[in-house]
Amino acid sequence: MAPGLGSRGGATRGAGWLLVLLAAGLTALPLQGQGQPPLRQGEDYELARGRLLSRGWRPQLEHEPGEVCSVWPDDRRCSRFPELASCAQTGAGYCRFEWRAPDGRSYALITSGGNPNGSPGRIERWFLLR
């Protein structure tokens, strides 16, 4: 199974992720070789973010510089993480952060357990964007 697309949580949880990906219009592609992000499932997003930045990864901004994203009113994650693309309003704290690898490929990182008070949560999955 591809890194970042593991079966942690069982088939029910995997089916939910398929629905999230389809609803977002995204396609998960298998990640192989040395081009994959240096991430671990369950890892704190802020720690992973620091490692990505130190290895030449850059946030892929979804909004214009100086413009505040509009995930939720007063969501502190917007100002802290310019790579924040969206958050589901399901109460589970699922958010999508978008990054550009040093080789130019774009990736989405999905976290859970975050909150509008500024916590981005922990990494659940990551995938290559088309």
Chimera marker file (.cmm) of the C-alpha trace (Angstrom):
<marker_set name="trace">
<marker id="1" x="0.000" y="0.000" z="0.000" r="1" g="1" b="0" radius="0.5"/>
<marker id="2" x="1.266" y="3.499" z="-0.784" r="1" g="1" b="0" radius="0.5"/>
<marker id="3" x="2.751" y="5.568" z="2.057" r="1" g="1" b="0" radius="0.5"/>
<marker id="4" x="0.209" y="7.997" z="3.433" r="1" g="1" b="0" radius="0.5"/>
<marker id="5" x="-2.680" y="5.943" z="2.132" r="1" g="1" b="0" radius="0.5"/>
<marker id="6" x="-2.497" y="3.219" z="4.751" r="1" g="1" b="0" radius="0.5"/>
<marker id="7" x="-5.445" y="1.400" z="6.205" r="1" g="1" b="0" radius="0.5"/>
<marker id="8" x="-5.096" y="2.718" z="9.762" r="1" g="1" b="0" radius="0.5"/>
<marker id="9" x="-8.582" y="2.833" z="11.171" r="1" g="1" b="0" radius="0.5"/>
<marker id="10" x="-10.009" y="0.091" z="8.996" r="1" g="1" b="0" radius="0.5"/>
<marker id="11" x="-12.128" y="-0.096" z="5.888" r="1" g="1" b="0" radius="0.5"/>
<marker id="12" x="-14.896" y="2.182" z="7.147" r="1" g="1" b="0" radius="0.5"/>
<marker id="13" x="-12.491" y="5.024" z="7.694" r="1" g="1" b="0" radius="0.5"/>
<marker id="14" x="-10.900" y="4.406" z="4.278" r="1" g="1" b="0" radius="0.5"/>
<marker id="15" x="-14.298" y="4.601" z="2.616" r="1" g="1" b="0" radius="0.5"/>
<marker id="16" x="-14.841" y="7.937" z="4.321" r="1" g="1" b="0" radius="0.5"/>
<marker id="17" x="-11.595" y="9.246" z="2.910" r="1" g="1" b="0" radius="0.5"/>
<marker id="18" x="-12.640" y="8.161" z="-0.548" r="1" g="1" b="0" radius="0.5"/>
<marker id="19" x="-15.794" y="10.243" z="-0.165" r="1" g="1" b="0" radius="0.5"/>
<marker id="20" x="-13.763" y="13.236" z="1.064" r="1" g="1" b="0" radius="0.5"/>
<marker id="21" x="-11.402" y="12.954" z="-1.914" r="1" g="1" b="0" radius="0.5"/>
<marker id="22" x="-14.230" y="12.594" z="-4.408" r="1" g="1" b="0" radius="0.5"/>
<marker id="23" x="-16.211" y="15.464" z="-2.883" r="1" g="1" b="0" radius="0.5"/>
<marker id="24" x="-13.136" y="17.693" z="-3.063" r="1" g="1" b="0" radius="0.5"/>
<marker id="25" x="-12.542" y="16.743" z="-6.701" r="1" g="1" b="0" radius="0.5"/>
<marker id="26" x="-9.150" y="15.246" z="-5.880" r="1" g="1" b="0" radius="0.5"/>
<marker id="27" x="-7.504" y="12.068" z="-7.017" r="1" g="1" b="0" radius="0.5"/>
<marker id="28" x="-5.134" y="10.186" z="-4.737" r="1" g="1" b="0" radius="0.5"/>
<marker id="29" x="-2.075" y="8.956" z="-6.564" r="1" g="1" b="0" radius="0.5"/>
<marker id="30" x="0.359" y="6.379" z="-5.160" r="1" g="1" b="0" radius="0.5"/>
<marker id="31" x="3.573" y="7.889" z="-3.867" r="1" g="1" b="0" radius="0.5"/>
<marker id="32" x="6.756" y="6.006" z="-4.573" r="1" g="1" b="0" radius="0.5"/>
<marker id="33" x="10.459" y="6.637" z="-4.526" r="1" g="1" b="0" radius="0.5"/>
<marker id="34" x="12.371" y="9.527" z="-3.071" r="1" g="1" b="0" radius="0.5"/>
<marker id="35" x="9.913" y="12.231" z="-4.142" r="1" g="1" b="0" radius="0.5"/>
<marker id="36" x="7.434" y="11.488" z="-1.379" r="1" g="1" b="0" radius="0.5"/>
<marker id="37" x="6.986" y="13.920" z="1.508" r="1" g="1" b="0" radius="0.5"/>
<marker id="38" x="9.011" y="13.255" z="4.677" r="1" g="1" b="0" radius="0.5"/>
<marker id="39" x="5.882" y="12.628" z="6.766" r="1" g="1" b="0" radius="0.5"/>
<marker id="40" x="4.559" y="10.132" z="9.278" r="1" g="1" b="0" radius="0.5"/>
<marker id="41" x="0.900" y="9.317" z="9.774" r="1" g="1" b="0" radius="0.5"/>
<marker id="42" x="-0.284" y="10.571" z="13.178" r="1" g="1" b="0" radius="0.5"/>
<marker id="43" x="2.510" y="13.151" z="13.385" r="1" g="1" b="0" radius="0.5"/>
<marker id="44" x="1.781" y="16.643" z="14.693" r="1" g="1" b="0" radius="0.5"/>
<marker id="45" x="1.319" y="18.929" z="11.675" r="1" g="1" b="0" radius="0.5"/>
<marker id="46" x="3.448" y="21.737" z="13.112" r="1" g="1" b="0" radius="0.5"/>
<marker id="47" x="6.445" y="19.420" z="13.534" r="1" g="1" b="0" radius="0.5"/>
<marker id="48" x="6.012" y="18.040" z="10.018" r="1" g="1" b="0" radius="0.5"/>
<marker id="49" x="5.649" y="21.578" z="8.653" r="1" g="1" b="0" radius="0.5"/>
<marker id="50" x="9.028" y="22.583" z="10.067" r="1" g="1" b="0" radius="0.5"/>
<marker id="51" x="10.671" y="19.565" z="8.465" r="1" g="1" b="0" radius="0.5"/>
<marker id="52" x="9.038" y="20.278" z="5.096" r="1" g="1" b="0" radius="0.5"/>
<marker id="53" x="10.263" y="23.885" z="5.151" r="1" g="1" b="0" radius="0.5"/>
<marker id="54" x="13.797" y="22.835" z="6.115" r="1" g="1" b="0" radius="0.5"/>
<marker id="55" x="13.896" y="20.439" z="3.141" r="1" g="1" b="0" radius="0.5"/>
<marker id="56" x="12.907" y="23.023" z="0.560" r="1" g="1" b="0" radius="0.5"/>
<marker id="57" x="9.155" y="22.436" z="0.456" r="1" g="1" b="0" radius="0.5"/>
<marker id="58" x="7.055" y="25.594" z="0.119" r="1" g="1" b="0" radius="0.5"/>
<marker id="59" x="3.433" y="26.347" z="1.000" r="1" g="1" b="0" radius="0.5"/>
<marker id="60" x="1.228" y="26.439" z="-2.057" r="1" g="1" b="0" radius="0.5"/>
<marker id="61" x="-0.902" y="29.467" z="-1.316" r="1" g="1" b="0" radius="0.5"/>
<marker id="62" x="-4.593" y="29.226" z="-2.113" r="1" g="1" b="0" radius="0.5"/>
<marker id="63" x="-5.218" y="32.934" z="-1.617" r="1" g="1" b="0" radius="0.5"/>
<marker id="64" x="-3.531" y="36.182" z="-2.567" r="1" g="1" b="0" radius="0.5"/>
<marker id="65" x="-0.712" y="37.499" z="-0.326" r="1" g="1" b="0" radius="0.5"/>
<marker id="66" x="-2.170" y="39.677" z="2.412" r="1" g="1" b="0" radius="0.5"/>
<marker id="67" x="-5.629" y="38.160" z="1.990" r="1" g="1" b="0" radius="0.5"/>
<marker id="68" x="-6.951" y="36.084" z="4.889" r="1" g="1" b="0" radius="0.5"/>
<marker id="69" x="-8.396" y="32.687" z="4.043" r="1" g="1" b="0" radius="0.5"/>
<marker id="70" x="-12.004" y="32.129" z="4.994" r="1" g="1" b="0" radius="0.5"/>
<marker id="71" x="-12.214" y="28.637" z="6.447" r="1" g="1" b="0" radius="0.5"/>
<marker id="72" x="-14.382" y="29.753" z="9.386" r="1" g="1" b="0" radius="0.5"/>
<marker id="73" x="-14.891" y="33.227" z="10.826" r="1" g="1" b="0" radius="0.5"/>
<marker id="74" x="-11.965" y="34.070" z="13.133" r="1" g="1" b="0" radius="0.5"/>
<marker id="75" x="-10.167" y="30.786" z="12.391" r="1" g="1" b="0" radius="0.5"/>
<marker id="76" x="-6.616" y="31.300" z="13.710" r="1" g="1" b="0" radius="0.5"/>
<marker id="77" x="-5.186" y="28.573" z="11.492" r="1" g="1" b="0" radius="0.5"/>
<marker id="78" x="-5.523" y="30.906" z="8.492" r="1" g="1" b="0" radius="0.5"/>
<marker id="79" x="-2.950" y="33.383" z="9.757" r="1" g="1" b="0" radius="0.5"/>
<marker id="80" x="-0.599" y="30.712" z="11.082" r="1" g="1" b="0" radius="0.5"/>
<marker id="81" x="-0.647" y="28.413" z="8.061" r="1" g="1" b="0" radius="0.5"/>
<marker id="82" x="-0.904" y="30.137" z="4.671" r="1" g="1" b="0" radius="0.5"/>
<marker id="83" x="-0.963" y="26.712" z="3.016" r="1" g="1" b="0" radius="0.5"/>
<marker id="84" x="-4.380" y="25.960" z="4.562" r="1" g="1" b="0" radius="0.5"/>
<marker id="85" x="-6.726" y="25.260" z="1.648" r="1" g="1" b="0" radius="0.5"/>
<marker id="86" x="-9.910" y="24.073" z="3.365" r="1" g="1" b="0" radius="0.5"/>
<marker id="87" x="-11.468" y="22.518" z="6.437" r="1" g="1" b="0" radius="0.5"/>
<marker id="88" x="-14.517" y="20.291" z="6.700" r="1" g="1" b="0" radius="0.5"/>
<marker id="89" x="-17.174" y="21.524" z="9.060" r="1" g="1" b="0" radius="0.5"/>
<marker id="90" x="-17.929" y="18.071" z="10.430" r="1" g="1" b="0" radius="0.5"/>
<marker id="91" x="-16.574" y="18.541" z="13.949" r="1" g="1" b="0" radius="0.5"/>
<marker id="92" x="-13.726" y="16.064" z="13.343" r="1" g="1" b="0" radius="0.5"/>
<marker id="93" x="-11.278" y="18.849" z="12.522" r="1" g="1" b="0" radius="0.5"/>
<marker id="94" x="-10.322" y="17.611" z="9.042" r="1" g="1" b="0" radius="0.5"/>
<marker id="95" x="-8.296" y="20.163" z="7.075" r="1" g="1" b="0" radius="0.5"/>
<marker id="96" x="-6.353" y="20.170" z="3.820" r="1" g="1" b="0" radius="0.5"/>
<marker id="97" x="-2.980" y="21.910" z="3.522" r="1" g="1" b="0" radius="0.5"/>
<marker id="98" x="-1.307" y="22.269" z="0.125" r="1" g="1" b="0" radius="0.5"/>
<marker id="99" x="2.446" y="22.165" z="-0.505" r="1" g="1" b="0" radius="0.5"/>
<marker id="100" x="4.851" y="22.326" z="-3.431" r="1" g="1" b="0" radius="0.5"/>
<marker id="101" x="7.811" y="19.921" z="-3.366" r="1" g="1" b="0" radius="0.5"/>
<marker id="102" x="11.305" y="21.045" z="-4.435" r="1" g="1" b="0" radius="0.5"/>
<marker id="103" x="10.746" y="19.181" z="-7.734" r="1" g="1" b="0" radius="0.5"/>
<marker id="104" x="7.610" y="21.262" z="-8.420" r="1" g="1" b="0" radius="0.5"/>
<marker id="105" x="4.995" y="18.603" z="-7.685" r="1" g="1" b="0" radius="0.5"/>
<marker id="106" x="1.991" y="19.631" z="-5.590" r="1" g="1" b="0" radius="0.5"/>
<marker id="107" x="0.760" y="17.660" z="-2.589" r="1" g="1" b="0" radius="0.5"/>
<marker id="108" x="-2.196" y="17.849" z="-0.234" r="1" g="1" b="0" radius="0.5"/>
<marker id="109" x="-1.828" y="16.912" z="3.429" r="1" g="1" b="0" radius="0.5"/>
<marker id="110" x="-4.972" y="16.002" z="5.361" r="1" g="1" b="0" radius="0.5"/>
<marker id="111" x="-5.062" y="16.514" z="9.114" r="1" g="1" b="0" radius="0.5"/>
<marker id="112" x="-7.640" y="15.661" z="11.758" r="1" g="1" b="0" radius="0.5"/>
<marker id="113" x="-8.222" y="16.879" z="15.278" r="1" g="1" b="0" radius="0.5"/>
<marker id="114" x="-7.476" y="20.528" z="14.561" r="1" g="1" b="0" radius="0.5"/>
<marker id="115" x="-9.590" y="23.423" z="15.742" r="1" g="1" b="0" radius="0.5"/>
<marker id="116" x="-10.258" y="27.084" z="14.876" r="1" g="1" b="0" radius="0.5"/>
<marker id="117" x="-8.271" y="28.165" z="17.956" r="1" g="1" b="0" radius="0.5"/>
<marker id="118" x="-5.116" y="27.546" z="15.928" r="1" g="1" b="0" radius="0.5"/>
<marker id="119" x="-4.354" y="23.841" z="16.226" r="1" g="1" b="0" radius="0.5"/>
<marker id="120" x="-3.807" y="22.227" z="12.798" r="1" g="1" b="0" radius="0.5"/>
<marker id="121" x="-4.120" y="18.686" z="14.185" r="1" g="1" b="0" radius="0.5"/>
<marker id="122" x="-2.258" y="15.531" z="13.208" r="1" g="1" b="0" radius="0.5"/>
<marker id="123" x="-1.440" y="14.187" z="9.772" r="1" g="1" b="0" radius="0.5"/>
<marker id="124" x="-3.846" y="11.542" z="8.533" r="1" g="1" b="0" radius="0.5"/>
<marker id="125" x="-3.045" y="11.241" z="4.830" r="1" g="1" b="0" radius="0.5"/>
<marker id="126" x="-1.122" y="12.898" z="2.022" r="1" g="1" b="0" radius="0.5"/>
<marker id="127" x="-1.346" y="12.606" z="-1.721" r="1" g="1" b="0" radius="0.5"/>
<marker id="128" x="-0.062" y="14.012" z="-4.964" r="1" g="1" b="0" radius="0.5"/>
<marker id="129" x="-2.346" y="16.524" z="-6.657" r="1" g="1" b="0" radius="0.5"/>
<marker id="130" x="-2.861" y="16.353" z="-10.407" r="1" g="1" b="0" radius="0.5"/>
<link id1="1" id2="2" r="1" g="1" b="0" radius="0.2"/>
<link id1="2" id2="3" r="1" g="1" b="0" radius="0.2"/>
<link id1="3" id2="4" r="1" g="1" b="0" radius="0.2"/>
<link id1="4" id2="5" r="1" g="1" b="0" radius="0.2"/>
<link id1="5" id2="6" r="1" g="1" b="0" radius="0.2"/>
<link id1="6" id2="7" r="1" g="1" b="0" radius="0.2"/>
<link id1="7" id2="8" r="1" g="1" b="0" radius="0.2"/>
<link id1="8" id2="9" r="1" g="1" b="0" radius="0.2"/>
<link id1="9" id2="10" r="1" g="1" b="0" radius="0.2"/>
<link id1="10" id2="11" r="1" g="1" b="0" radius="0.2"/>
<link id1="11" id2="12" r="1" g="1" b="0" radius="0.2"/>
<link id1="12" id2="13" r="1" g="1" b="0" radius="0.2"/>
<link id1="13" id2="14" r="1" g="1" b="0" radius="0.2"/>
<link id1="14" id2="15" r="1" g="1" b="0" radius="0.2"/>
<link id1="15" id2="16" r="1" g="1" b="0" radius="0.2"/>
<link id1="16" id2="17" r="1" g="1" b="0" radius="0.2"/>
<link id1="17" id2="18" r="1" g="1" b="0" radius="0.2"/>
<link id1="18" id2="19" r="1" g="1" b="0" radius="0.2"/>
<link id1="19" id2="20" r="1" g="1" b="0" radius="0.2"/>
<link id1="20" id2="21" r="1" g="1" b="0" radius="0.2"/>
<link id1="21" id2="22" r="1" g="1" b="0" radius="0.2"/>
<link id1="22" id2="23" r="1" g="1" b="0" radius="0.2"/>
<link id1="23" id2="24" r="1" g="1" b="0" radius="0.2"/>
<link id1="24" id2="25" r="1" g="1" b="0" radius="0.2"/>
<link id1="25" id2="26" r="1" g="1" b="0" radius="0.2"/>
<link id1="26" id2="27" r="1" g="1" b="0" radius="0.2"/>
<link id1="27" id2="28" r="1" g="1" b="0" radius="0.2"/>
<link id1="28" id2="29" r="1" g="1" b="0" radius="0.2"/>
<link id1="29" id2="30" r="1" g="1" b="0" radius="0.2"/>
<link id1="30" id2="31" r="1" g="1" b="0" radius="0.2"/>
<link id1="31" id2="32" r="1" g="1" b="0" radius="0.2"/>
<link id1="32" id2="33" r="1" g="1" b="0" radius="0.2"/>
<link id1="33" id2="34" r="1" g="1" b="0" radius="0.2"/>
<link id1="34" id2="35" r="1" g="1" b="0" radius="0.2"/>
<link id1="35" id2="36" r="1" g="1" b="0" radius="0.2"/>
<link id1="36" id2="37" r="1" g="1" b="0" radius="0.2"/>
<link id1="37" id2="38" r="1" g="1" b="0" radius="0.2"/>
<link id1="38" id2="39" r="1" g="1" b="0" radius="0.2"/>
<link id1="39" id2="40" r="1" g="1" b="0" radius="0.2"/>
<link id1="40" id2="41" r="1" g="1" b="0" radius="0.2"/>
<link id1="41" id2="42" r="1" g="1" b="0" radius="0.2"/>
<link id1="42" id2="43" r="1" g="1" b="0" radius="0.2"/>
<link id1="43" id2="44" r="1" g="1" b="0" radius="0.2"/>
<link id1="44" id2="45" r="1" g="1" b="0" radius="0.2"/>
<link id1="45" id2="46" r="1" g="1" b="0" radius="0.2"/>
<link id1="46" id2="47" r="1" g="1" b="0" radius="0.2"/>
<link id1="47" id2="48" r="1" g="1" b="0" radius="0.2"/>
<link id1="48" id2="49" r="1" g="1" b="0" radius="0.2"/>
<link id1="49" id2="50" r="1" g="1" b="0" radius="0.2"/>
<link id1="50" id2="51" r="1" g="1" b="0" radius="0.2"/>
<link id1="51" id2="52" r="1" g="1" b="0" radius="0.2"/>
<link id1="52" id2="53" r="1" g="1" b="0" radius="0.2"/>
<link id1="53" id2="54" r="1" g="1" b="0" radius="0.2"/>
<link id1="54" id2="55" r="1" g="1" b="0" radius="0.2"/>
<link id1="55" id2="56" r="1" g="1" b="0" radius="0.2"/>
<link id1="56" id2="57" r="1" g="1" b="0" radius="0.2"/>
<link id1="57" id2="58" r="1" g="1" b="0" radius="0.2"/>
<link id1="58" id2="59" r="1" g="1" b="0" radius="0.2"/>
<link id1="59" id2="60" r="1" g="1" b="0" radius="0.2"/>
<link id1="60" id2="61" r="1" g="1" b="0" radius="0.2"/>
<link id1="61" id2="62" r="1" g="1" b="0" radius="0.2"/>
<link id1="62" id2="63" r="1" g="1" b="0" radius="0.2"/>
<link id1="63" id2="64" r="1" g="1" b="0" radius="0.2"/>
<link id1="64" id2="65" r="1" g="1" b="0" radius="0.2"/>
<link id1="65" id2="66" r="1" g="1" b="0" radius="0.2"/>
<link id1="66" id2="67" r="1" g="1" b="0" radius="0.2"/>
<link id1="67" id2="68" r="1" g="1" b="0" radius="0.2"/>
<link id1="68" id2="69" r="1" g="1" b="0" radius="0.2"/>
<link id1="69" id2="70" r="1" g="1" b="0" radius="0.2"/>
<link id1="70" id2="71" r="1" g="1" b="0" radius="0.2"/>
<link id1="71" id2="72" r="1" g="1" b="0" radius="0.2"/>
<link id1="72" id2="73" r="1" g="1" b="0" radius="0.2"/>
<link id1="73" id2="74" r="1" g="1" b="0" radius="0.2"/>
<link id1="74" id2="75" r="1" g="1" b="0" radius="0.2"/>
<link id1="75" id2="76" r="1" g="1" b="0" radius="0.2"/>
<link id1="76" id2="77" r="1" g="1" b="0" radius="0.2"/>
<link id1="77" id2="78" r="1" g="1" b="0" radius="0.2"/>
<link id1="78" id2="79" r="1" g="1" b="0" radius="0.2"/>
<link id1="79" id2="80" r="1" g="1" b="0" radius="0.2"/>
<link id1="80" id2="81" r="1" g="1" b="0" radius="0.2"/>
<link id1="81" id2="82" r="1" g="1" b="0" radius="0.2"/>
<link id1="82" id2="83" r="1" g="1" b="0" radius="0.2"/>
<link id1="83" id2="84" r="1" g="1" b="0" radius="0.2"/>
<link id1="84" id2="85" r="1" g="1" b="0" radius="0.2"/>
<link id1="85" id2="86" r="1" g="1" b="0" radius="0.2"/>
<link id1="86" id2="87" r="1" g="1" b="0" radius="0.2"/>
<link id1="87" id2="88" r="1" g="1" b="0" radius="0.2"/>
<link id1="88" id2="89" r="1" g="1" b="0" radius="0.2"/>
<link id1="89" id2="90" r="1" g="1" b="0" radius="0.2"/>
<link id1="90" id2="91" r="1" g="1" b="0" radius="0.2"/>
<link id1="91" id2="92" r="1" g="1" b="0" radius="0.2"/>
<link id1="92" id2="93" r="1" g="1" b="0" radius="0.2"/>
<link id1="93" id2="94" r="1" g="1" b="0" radius="0.2"/>
<link id1="94" id2="95" r="1" g="1" b="0" radius="0.2"/>
<link id1="95" id2="96" r="1" g="1" b="0" radius="0.2"/>
<link id1="96" id2="97" r="1" g="1" b="0" radius="0.2"/>
<link id1="97" id2="98" r="1" g="1" b="0" radius="0.2"/>
<link id1="98" id2="99" r="1" g="1" b="0" radius="0.2"/>
<link id1="99" id2="100" r="1" g="1" b="0" radius="0.2"/>
<link id1="100" id2="101" r="1" g="1" b="0" radius="0.2"/>
<link id1="101" id2="102" r="1" g="1" b="0" radius="0.2"/>
<link id1="102" id2="103" r="1" g="1" b="0" radius="0.2"/>
<link id1="103" id2="104" r="1" g="1" b="0" radius="0.2"/>
<link id1="104" id2="105" r="1" g="1" b="0" radius="0.2"/>
<link id1="105" id2="106" r="1" g="1" b="0" radius="0.2"/>
<link id1="106" id2="107" r="1" g="1" b="0" radius="0.2"/>
<link id1="107" id2="108" r="1" g="1" b="0" radius="0.2"/>
<link id1="108" id2="109" r="1" g="1" b="0" radius="0.2"/>
<link id1="109" id2="110" r="1" g="1" b="0" radius="0.2"/>
<link id1="110" id2="111" r="1" g="1" b="0" radius="0.2"/>
<link id1="111" id2="112" r="1" g="1" b="0" radius="0.2"/>
<link id1="112" id2="113" r="1" g="1" b="0" radius="0.2"/>
<link id1="113" id2="114" r="1" g="1" b="0" radius="0.2"/>
<link id1="114" id2="115" r="1" g="1" b="0" radius="0.2"/>
<link id1="115" id2="116" r="1" g="1" b="0" radius="0.2"/>
<link id1="116" id2="117" r="1" g="1" b="0" radius="0.2"/>
<link id1="117" id2="118" r="1" g="1" b="0" radius="0.2"/>
<link id1="118" id2="119" r="1" g="1" b="0" radius="0.2"/>
<link id1="119" id2="120" r="1" g="1" b="0" radius="0.2"/>
<link id1="120" id2="121" r="1" g="1" b="0" radius="0.2"/>
<link id1="121" id2="122" r="1" g="1" b="0" radius="0.2"/>
<link id1="122" id2="123" r="1" g="1" b="0" radius="0.2"/>
<link id1="123" id2="124" r="1" g="1" b="0" radius="0.2"/>
<link id1="124" id2="125" r="1" g="1" b="0" radius="0.2"/>
<link id1="125" id2="126" r="1" g="1" b="0" radius="0.2"/>
<link id1="126" id2="127" r="1" g="1" b="0" radius="0.2"/>
<link id1="127" id2="128" r="1" g="1" b="0" radius="0.2"/>
<link id1="128" id2="129" r="1" g="1" b="0" radius="0.2"/>
<link id1="129" id2="130" r="1" g="1" b="0" radius="0.2"/>
</marker_set>
